[in-house]
């Protein structure tokens, strides 16, 4: 299987098993792209997440587009993007048909059981990204200040990112 086939397979599987939305799917993308296929290093993956986060659109689709382009050019980008949305489209289309035929209480219980798994995926992805993101004391200080600043203020997200970026530049210029 060439790289285009591998991109289709990996991003179809990510779309098929990526429950919980954008951030919950990060752990699954990392598992396939960094650990299994070794297409990216952990640091490159963190950069992909940052780019995917600041560009408009869902993080999983943006990541698929970026990684697909890196591995297979324009065709790889298109195939990875389509593959990442094909499985959820088929699932949602199928569930919408069966949703009206089954008891909604049972369906609600199924969704309730998926919540702890989604939270575990978020924690796992966050922990792995945190380990590779903080290399020295300056990054640790910047992380703490960013965490406090983002938690305590309700300012516009872009303004918060700009202020934290400016703070990071000041910390690195002073050291």
Secondary structure, 3 states (H helix, E strand, C coil): CCHHHHHHHHHHHHHHHCCCCCCCCHHHHHHHHHHHCCCCCHHHHHHHHHHHHHCCCCHHHHHHHHHHHHHHHHHHHHHHHHHHHHHHHHHHHHHHHHHCCCCHHHHHHHHHHHHHHHHHHHHHHHHHHHHHHCCCHHHHHHHHHHHHHHHHCCCCHHHHHHHHHHHHHHHHHHC
